[in-house]
Amino acid sequence: MNQTFTTHRRALMRRLPDGLILLAGGRELIRNYDVNYVFRQNSDFLWLTGVEEPGCALLLDPRKNSTTLFMPRIDDHHRVWEGHVPSPAEAKKLYGVQRVGFVDELSKELKAARRGHRRAYADPAAIKNWGNDLKGLRPASDVLVDAIEDLRTLKDEGELAFMRRANAVSGAAHVAVMKGARAGMREYEVQAIFDSACVGAGLKHLAYPSIVAAGDNGAVLHYRKNDAPLKAGQLLLIDAGAECRGYAADITRTFPVSKTFTRRQADVYDVVLGVQKALMAAAKPGVNSADWQVLSMRLIAEGLRDLGLLRGTTDSLVETGAVRLFYPHGIGHLLGLDVHDGLGGKRRKLPNPTKVPVRFVAKLEAGMAITVEPGIYFIDALLNSKSLAEKHRAAVDFAKARSWLGFGGIRIEDDVVVRRSGPPLNLTSVPKERRAIEELRRSAAHG
């Protein structure tokens, strides 16, 4: 797979051909005393190199079309305690770079490499570490970071291979949860099922802290405690994904702790699933993500109106924000080496044509990996807010809505890739039809 990273480096050198390019890899951080946090490589550095080891640096010279990877110098003491680390010759082959040196030689290398250059593109960490060696070259950190972020927006086949693997393993873990969760368990026991399935398949790192939320906890958008008991009749919302070579999966499923959905649960679930299917079909090149967000709000508003929770025209429910009492987040976000990938370059300058706050504003393009994650929630802080009740008294049946408190929430989230024509490629294969979920739940060992 080193060809993927070679391609990325060449793309960056074409984008910034008029100066040296220097990036610092991530360094280990102390957790406490002599124990470090589990290391995870800086995403930009990982995108360019594939190197998952700490303490490295990368120097690109577009004028010479040369790539040099700098690695820490490893002594026998390190080998005794930490084991084998690739030698320069091994690293050269492993990562597809032209040269490999040691980080303690970088200052000397920069003195020679900077001749003939007037500009240096260096990330903030590189400027902090080697800023004195770059004096006089006008370091342009923002330009570099922006260029990489822009290039990272569209995924190539090598990256999609990693994302497919992350989704396949995460999907199997979600199925294991659907089969294994039962009343009487604690949320952390469910989390352990997911984690075990991912690690057992060889993916040791999660893309983000898992959300395992039973009952009313499902109405907390970024619930993290994961310690409450599961009770019969509740819903369980699990938002969890592993990463493969740094590339994230981000999947959410909501299912009954009992064997089947109740009528009330099924009614809301069907609305959310229908909205997700419609939004996936609408995810096409040229669509403004802000308009896509508005469409999701319109569809959820119509579904809530059919359930008797909202009243009024679809336009008014969206424009006044009444629908956001039940759906307070965005329909999706960019996905890649960061679970919430960013936008760089010209893509970031697209104006938001709506009054609706959205996570990112861009025209969807073929090659963008995005999540599609509508949801409906019954949140105490919103439904019992006096100011919101006054503002939306004509649009929301608050008495009826408050009778749903304790329900929690339903979110369904898949990872898709926008294609040039037709519907997006869905990387996520976890069952989400109600009947399929109930079949899995019936096969579970209920206590």
C-alpha positions as CSV (number, residue, x, y, z in Angstrom):
1,M,0.0,0.0,0.0
2,N,3.0,2.4,0.0
3,Q,2.0,3.5,-3.5
4,T,-1.0,5.3,-1.9
5,F,1.3,7.4,0.2
6,T,3.7,8.0,-2.7
7,T,0.8,9.3,-4.7
8,H,-0.1,11.6,-1.8
9,R,3.4,13.1,-1.5
10,R,3.6,13.7,-5.3
11,A,0.2,15.5,-5.2
12,L,1.4,17.7,-2.4
13,M,4.7,18.6,-4.2
14,R,2.7,19.5,-7.3
15,R,0.4,21.7,-5.2
16,L,3.4,23.4,-3.5
17,P,6.3,23.3,-6.0
18,D,8.1,26.4,-4.9
19,G,9.7,25.5,-1.6
20,L,10.9,22.9,0.8
21,I,8.1,21.0,2.6
22,L,8.8,19.8,6.2
23,L,6.4,18.0,8.5
24,A,7.0,16.6,12.0
25,G,5.3,13.3,13.0
26,G,3.6,13.0,16.3
27,R,5.5,12.3,19.6
28,E,4.5,10.1,22.5
29,L,2.7,11.9,25.4
30,I,3.1,11.0,29.0
31,R,-0.1,9.8,30.7
32,N,1.4,9.6,34.2
33,Y,4.9,9.1,35.6
34,D,6.6,6.7,33.1
35,V,3.5,5.5,31.3
36,N,2.6,7.0,27.9
37,Y,-0.7,7.4,26.2
38,V,-1.3,4.9,23.4
39,F,0.3,6.6,20.4
40,R,-1.7,7.6,17.4
41,Q,0.1,9.3,14.5
42,N,-0.7,12.9,13.4
43,S,-3.2,12.5,10.6
44,D,-1.5,14.7,8.0
45,F,1.8,12.9,8.6
46,L,0.0,9.5,8.3
47,W,-1.6,10.6,5.0
48,L,1.8,11.4,3.5
49,T,3.8,8.5,4.9
50,G,1.8,5.7,6.3
51,V,4.2,5.7,9.2
52,E,2.6,4.8,12.5
53,E,5.7,5.1,14.7
54,P,6.4,8.2,16.8
55,G,9.2,10.8,16.6
56,C,9.6,10.9,12.8
57,A,9.9,13.8,10.3
58,L,9.4,14.2,6.6
59,L,11.3,16.4,4.2
60,L,10.1,16.9,0.6
61,D,12.0,18.8,-2.1
62,P,9.6,19.4,-5.0
63,R,12.5,20.9,-7.1
64,K,14.4,17.6,-6.9
65,N,11.2,15.4,-6.6
66,S,12.9,13.9,-3.5
67,T,11.5,12.4,-0.3
68,T,13.4,11.9,2.9
69,L,12.0,10.2,6.0
70,F,13.8,10.9,9.3
71,M,13.4,8.3,12.1
72,P,14.6,8.3,15.7
73,R,18.0,6.7,16.3
74,I,17.2,3.5,18.2
75,D,19.7,2.0,20.6
76,D,20.0,-1.5,22.1
77,H,18.2,-0.4,25.3
78,H,15.2,0.5,23.3
79,R,15.3,-2.8,21.4
80,V,15.5,-4.7,24.7
81,W,12.3,-3.0,26.0
82,E,10.4,-2.2,22.9
83,G,11.5,-4.8,20.4
84,H,12.4,-4.5,16.7
85,V,12.1,-1.1,14.9
86,P,12.6,-0.9,11.1
87,S,16.1,-0.1,10.0
88,P,16.6,2.7,7.5
89,A,16.9,0.1,4.7
90,E,13.7,-1.6,5.9
91,A,11.9,1.7,6.3
92,K,12.9,2.8,2.8
93,K,11.2,-0.2,1.3
94,L,8.3,-0.3,3.7
95,Y,7.2,3.3,3.1
96,G,8.3,3.8,-0.4
97,V,10.6,6.8,0.3
98,Q,13.8,7.6,-1.6
99,R,16.0,8.2,1.5
100,V,15.9,7.5,5.2
101,G,17.9,9.4,7.8
102,F,17.9,10.0,11.5
103,V,16.0,12.8,13.1
104,D,19.2,14.0,14.9
105,E,20.7,14.6,11.4
106,L,17.8,16.8,10.2
107,S,19.3,20.2,11.1
108,K,22.4,19.3,9.1
109,E,20.3,18.1,6.2
110,L,18.2,21.3,6.2
111,K,21.4,23.4,5.8
112,A,22.1,21.6,2.5
113,A,18.6,21.2,1.3
114,R,17.6,24.8,1.7
115,R,20.1,26.1,-0.9
116,G,18.3,27.7,-3.8
117,H,15.0,27.9,-1.9
118,R,13.3,31.1,-0.7
119,R,10.3,29.5,0.9
120,A,9.6,26.6,3.3
121,Y,6.2,25.0,3.9
122,A,6.4,23.6,7.5
123,D,3.7,22.6,9.9
124,P,3.6,24.1,13.4
125,A,5.4,21.3,15.1
126,A,8.2,21.4,12.5
127,I,8.6,25.1,13.0
128,K,8.7,24.6,16.7
129,N,11.4,21.9,16.4
130,W,13.5,23.2,13.5
131,G,12.4,26.9,13.2
132,N,16.0,28.1,13.6
133,D,17.1,26.0,10.6
134,L,14.4,27.5,8.5
135,K,15.1,31.2,9.2
136,G,15.0,33.3,6.1
137,L,12.8,30.8,4.1
138,R,9.5,32.4,5.1
139,P,7.8,29.4,6.6
140,A,4.2,29.1,5.5
141,S,2.4,26.8,7.9
142,D,-1.2,27.8,7.1
143,V,-0.7,27.2,3.4
144,L,0.7,23.7,4.0
145,V,-2.0,22.7,6.4
146,D,-4.7,24.0,4.1
147,A,-3.2,22.3,1.1
148,I,-3.1,18.9,2.8
149,E,-6.6,19.2,4.1
150,D,-7.8,20.1,0.7
151,L,-6.1,17.1,-0.9
152,R,-7.4,14.8,1.9
153,T,-11.0,15.7,1.0
154,L,-11.3,13.3,-1.9
155,K,-10.4,9.7,-1.2
156,D,-8.4,7.5,-3.6
157,E,-8.7,3.7,-4.0
158,G,-5.9,3.0,-1.5
159,E,-7.7,5.0,1.2
160,L,-11.0,3.5,0.4
161,A,-9.5,0.0,0.9
162,F,-8.6,1.0,4.5
163,M,-12.1,2.5,5.0
164,R,-13.8,-0.6,3.7
165,R,-11.7,-2.7,6.1
166,A,-12.6,-0.4,9.0
167,N,-16.3,-0.6,8.1
168,A,-16.3,-4.4,7.6
169,V,-14.7,-5.0,11.0
170,S,-16.8,-2.4,12.8
171,G,-20.0,-3.7,11.1
172,A,-19.3,-7.2,12.3
173,A,-18.7,-5.8,15.8
174,H,-22.1,-4.1,15.6
175,V,-23.8,-7.3,14.7
176,A,-22.0,-9.0,17.6
177,V,-23.5,-6.4,19.9
178,M,-27.0,-6.9,18.4
179,K,-26.7,-10.6,19.1
180,G,-25.1,-10.3,22.5
181,A,-26.7,-7.4,24.3
182,R,-29.5,-8.3,26.8
183,A,-31.4,-6.8,29.7
184,G,-29.4,-6.8,32.9
185,M,-26.1,-6.0,31.2
186,R,-24.3,-2.7,31.8
187,E,-23.5,-0.5,28.9
188,Y,-19.8,-1.1,29.4
189,E,-20.4,-4.8,28.9
190,V,-21.9,-4.1,25.6
191,Q,-18.9,-1.9,24.8
192,A,-16.7,-4.8,25.7
193,I,-18.4,-6.9,23.0
194,F,-17.8,-4.3,20.4
195,D,-14.1,-3.7,21.5
196,S,-13.4,-7.4,21.6
197,A,-14.7,-8.0,18.1
198,C,-12.6,-5.2,16.7
199,V,-9.4,-6.2,18.4
200,G,-10.0,-9.9,17.6
201,A,-10.1,-8.9,13.9
202,G,-6.8,-7.1,14.2
203,L,-8.0,-3.4,14.5
204,K,-6.7,-2.4,17.9
205,H,-7.6,1.3,17.8
206,L,-11.1,2.8,17.8
207,A,-11.8,5.9,15.8
208,Y,-13.4,7.7,18.8
209,P,-14.7,6.9,22.2
210,S,-17.8,4.7,21.8
211,I,-21.2,5.8,22.7
212,V,-23.3,3.0,24.3
213,A,-26.5,4.5,25.5
214,A,-29.5,2.7,26.9
215,G,-32.9,4.3,27.4
216,D,-32.9,8.0,28.2
217,N,-29.1,8.1,27.7
218,G,-29.7,7.8,24.0
219,A,-30.9,11.4,24.1
220,V,-27.4,12.6,25.1
221,L,-25.7,13.2,21.8
222,H,-22.1,12.5,23.0
223,Y,-22.9,10.2,25.9
224,R,-19.7,8.9,27.4
225,K,-20.4,7.3,30.8
226,N,-21.4,3.8,29.4
227,D,-22.2,2.4,32.8
228,A,-26.0,2.3,33.1
229,P,-28.0,-1.0,33.1
230,L,-29.9,-2.2,30.1
231,K,-33.6,-2.7,30.8
232,A,-36.3,-4.6,28.9
233,G,-38.4,-2.3,26.8
234,Q,-35.6,0.2,26.3
235,L,-33.8,1.1,23.2
236,L,-30.0,0.8,23.0
237,L,-28.1,3.3,20.8
238,I,-24.5,2.4,20.0
239,D,-22.3,4.8,18.0
240,A,-18.9,3.1,17.6
241,G,-16.3,2.5,14.9
242,A,-12.7,1.2,14.6
243,E,-10.0,2.6,12.4
244,C,-7.7,0.8,9.9
245,R,-4.3,2.4,9.3
246,G,-5.8,5.5,10.8
247,Y,-8.9,5.6,8.6
248,A,-12.1,5.7,10.5
249,A,-15.5,4.0,10.5
250,D,-18.3,5.9,12.2
251,I,-21.5,3.7,12.5
252,T,-24.6,4.1,14.6
253,R,-27.4,1.6,15.2
254,T,-30.4,1.7,17.5
255,F,-32.2,-1.4,18.5
256,P,-34.5,-2.7,21.2
257,V,-33.1,-4.3,24.4
258,S,-36.1,-6.7,24.2
259,K,-36.7,-8.9,21.1
260,T,-38.9,-6.5,19.2
261,F,-39.6,-2.8,18.8
262,T,-42.6,-1.4,20.6
263,R,-45.2,0.4,18.4
264,R,-44.0,3.8,19.5
265,Q,-40.3,2.8,19.0
266,A,-41.2,1.4,15.5
267,D,-43.0,4.6,14.5
268,V,-40.0,6.8,15.2
269,Y,-37.5,4.3,13.8
270,D,-39.4,4.2,10.5
271,V,-39.3,7.9,10.2
272,V,-35.5,8.1,10.9
273,L,-34.8,5.2,8.5
274,G,-36.9,6.7,5.7
275,V,-35.1,10.0,6.1
276,Q,-31.7,8.3,5.9
277,K,-32.6,6.5,2.7
278,A,-33.9,9.7,1.1
279,L,-30.8,11.6,2.1
280,M,-28.5,8.9,0.8
281,A,-30.2,9.0,-2.5
282,A,-29.8,12.8,-2.6
283,A,-26.0,12.7,-1.9
284,K,-24.8,13.5,-5.4
285,P,-22.0,15.7,-6.9
286,G,-22.9,19.3,-7.0
287,V,-25.4,19.2,-4.0
288,N,-24.7,21.9,-1.5
289,S,-24.3,20.2,1.9
290,A,-26.3,23.1,3.5
291,D,-29.2,22.3,1.2
292,W,-28.8,18.6,2.1
293,Q,-29.0,19.5,5.8
294,V,-32.2,21.5,5.1
295,L,-33.7,18.6,3.3
296,S,-33.0,16.3,6.3
297,M,-34.8,18.8,8.6
298,R,-37.8,19.1,6.3
299,L,-38.2,15.3,6.1
300,I,-37.8,14.9,9.9
301,A,-40.3,17.7,10.5
302,E,-42.8,16.0,8.3
303,G,-42.3,12.7,10.1
304,L,-42.8,14.4,13.5
305,R,-45.9,16.2,12.3
306,D,-47.3,12.9,11.2
307,L,-46.7,11.6,14.7
308,G,-48.6,14.6,16.1
309,L,-45.6,16.1,17.8
310,L,-45.2,19.1,15.5
311,R,-47.8,21.3,13.7
312,G,-47.6,23.9,11.0
313,T,-46.1,24.1,7.6
314,T,-42.8,22.3,6.8
315,D,-41.2,25.6,5.9
316,S,-42.1,27.2,9.2
317,L,-41.0,24.2,11.2
318,V,-37.6,24.4,9.6
319,E,-37.2,28.2,9.5
320,T,-38.2,28.7,13.1
321,G,-36.0,25.9,14.3
322,A,-38.9,24.0,15.9
323,V,-37.7,20.7,14.4
324,R,-34.3,21.2,16.0
325,L,-35.8,20.5,19.4
326,F,-35.9,16.9,18.3
327,Y,-33.1,16.9,15.8
328,P,-30.3,19.2,17.0
329,H,-27.4,18.0,15.0
330,G,-26.1,17.9,11.4
331,I,-27.0,15.2,8.9
332,G,-23.4,14.2,8.4
333,H,-19.7,15.1,8.2
334,L,-16.7,14.4,6.2
335,L,-14.9,11.2,7.2
336,G,-11.3,9.9,6.8
337,L,-8.2,9.9,8.9
338,D,-10.1,12.1,11.3
339,V,-13.6,11.0,12.2
340,H,-14.6,14.6,11.5
341,D,-12.4,15.4,8.5
342,G,-12.1,19.1,7.6
343,L,-12.2,21.1,4.4
344,G,-9.3,23.0,2.9
345,G,-8.6,25.4,0.1
346,K,-11.4,26.8,-2.1
347,R,-13.9,24.3,-0.8
348,R,-13.9,26.1,2.6
349,K,-15.0,29.4,1.0
350,L,-18.4,28.2,-0.2
351,P,-21.1,30.4,1.5
352,N,-23.9,28.9,3.5
353,P,-27.1,29.9,1.5
354,T,-29.4,29.0,4.4
355,K,-29.9,30.2,8.0
356,V,-29.4,26.7,9.3
357,P,-26.1,25.9,11.2
358,V,-24.4,23.0,9.5
359,R,-21.2,21.1,10.3
360,F,-19.6,21.7,6.9
361,V,-20.6,23.8,3.9
362,A,-19.4,22.4,0.5
363,K,-20.6,21.1,-2.8
364,L,-20.5,17.4,-2.6
365,E,-17.9,15.9,-4.9
366,A,-17.2,12.4,-6.2
367,G,-14.7,10.8,-3.8
368,M,-15.9,12.6,-0.7
369,A,-16.5,10.1,2.2
370,I,-19.3,11.3,4.4
371,T,-21.6,10.1,7.1
372,V,-25.4,10.0,6.8
373,E,-26.9,10.1,10.3
374,P,-30.4,11.5,10.9
375,G,-31.9,11.2,14.3
376,I,-34.8,12.0,16.5
377,Y,-34.4,12.5,20.3
378,F,-36.5,13.5,23.3
379,I,-34.2,15.7,25.3
380,D,-35.2,16.9,28.7
381,A,-33.1,20.1,28.5
382,L,-34.9,21.2,25.3
383,L,-38.5,20.0,25.9
384,N,-38.6,21.4,29.5
385,S,-37.0,24.7,28.5
386,K,-39.4,27.6,29.4
387,S,-37.9,29.9,26.8
388,L,-38.1,27.3,24.0
389,A,-41.7,26.4,25.1
390,E,-42.6,30.0,24.8
391,K,-40.9,30.4,21.4
392,H,-42.3,27.3,19.8
393,R,-45.7,26.9,21.6
394,A,-47.6,27.1,18.3
395,A,-45.4,24.6,16.5
396,V,-44.8,21.9,19.2
397,D,-47.3,19.9,21.2
398,F,-45.2,20.1,24.3
399,A,-47.6,18.1,26.5
400,K,-47.4,15.2,24.1
401,A,-43.7,15.6,23.5
402,R,-42.9,15.5,27.3
403,S,-44.8,12.3,27.5
404,W,-42.0,10.8,25.4
405,L,-39.3,11.8,27.9
406,G,-37.4,8.7,28.9
407,F,-37.7,7.3,25.4
408,G,-34.1,8.4,24.5
409,G,-33.3,8.8,20.9
410,I,-32.9,6.9,17.6
411,R,-30.0,7.6,15.2
412,I,-29.0,5.5,12.2
413,E,-25.6,6.3,10.7
414,D,-23.8,4.8,7.6
415,D,-20.5,5.8,5.9
416,V,-20.8,6.5,2.2
417,V,-18.7,7.7,-0.7
418,V,-20.1,10.1,-3.2
419,R,-19.9,8.8,-6.8
420,R,-19.9,10.6,-10.1
421,S,-23.3,9.2,-11.0
422,G,-25.9,7.3,-9.2
423,P,-26.3,6.7,-5.5
424,P,-23.3,6.9,-3.2
425,L,-21.3,3.8,-2.4
426,N,-22.4,2.6,1.1
427,L,-19.4,1.2,3.0
428,T,-21.6,0.1,5.9
429,S,-23.4,-3.2,5.8
430,V,-24.9,-3.5,9.3
431,P,-28.6,-4.5,9.2
432,K,-30.9,-1.6,9.7
433,E,-34.3,-2.7,8.5
434,R,-36.5,-3.3,11.5
435,R,-37.3,-6.9,10.6
436,A,-33.6,-7.8,10.2
437,I,-32.8,-6.2,13.5
438,E,-35.6,-8.1,15.3
439,E,-34.3,-11.4,13.7
440,L,-30.9,-10.7,15.2
441,R,-32.5,-9.8,18.6
442,R,-34.5,-13.0,18.6
443,S,-31.3,-15.0,18.2
444,A,-29.7,-13.2,21.2
445,A,-29.6,-14.9,24.6
446,H,-32.0,-12.8,26.6
447,G,-31.8,-12.8,30.4
